[in-house]
Amino acid sequence: AKVTKQCVMLDSYLKGVLKPFDVVIVHLPDPTTDIIAKLYSSELAGLLRKSVAKGGTLSFVGTMKTGRVEPVIAALEKQFKYKQLITKEIPLYGERKFLLVSDLDLVPRRNPI
C-alpha cells in the first residue's frame, strides 16, 4: 500500500487532485485566522467528496469552538451513504467532532456459518 502524507493548504491541494484516494484523513485546526476559517465550508465538503474514490472512506475531524464545523459535516453526510459521527471532549483542546463517511458499510457484517 502506498501512503502519501500532505501538510499543505487543503483547498488548494484538493483542487489539483487528479486521482481520488481510497482513504482521506482530514484534521482541521481551530479556525483562528480568516484563511483557516474559510476551510470550514460546504465548498470544502465538495472537494473532499471528489478526492475520495468510489468505495473509499473519509475521516474528518473539526473543532466545535466556533460552530463552523456543522456545515461541513452536514454537507459530507449528504454526499455519502454511510456515516458515523462521534462528539468527544479532548483535554486541552475542547470538544471535537469526528466524522467517518463512506459509500460502503462502515460496520462489516459477519457471514453466518
Secondary structure as GFF3:
##gff-version 3
##sequence-region A 1 113
A	DSSP	alpha_helix	10	15	.	.	.	ID=ss1
A	DSSP	beta_strand	21	27	.	.	.	ID=ss2
A	DSSP	alpha_helix	34	37	.	.	.	ID=ss3
A	DSSP	alpha_helix	42	51	.	.	.	ID=ss4
A	DSSP	beta_strand	52	63	.	.	.	ID=ss5
A	DSSP	alpha_helix	69	79	.	.	.	ID=ss6
A	DSSP	beta_strand	82	90	.	.	.	ID=ss7
A	DSSP	beta_strand	94	102	.	.	.	ID=ss8
###
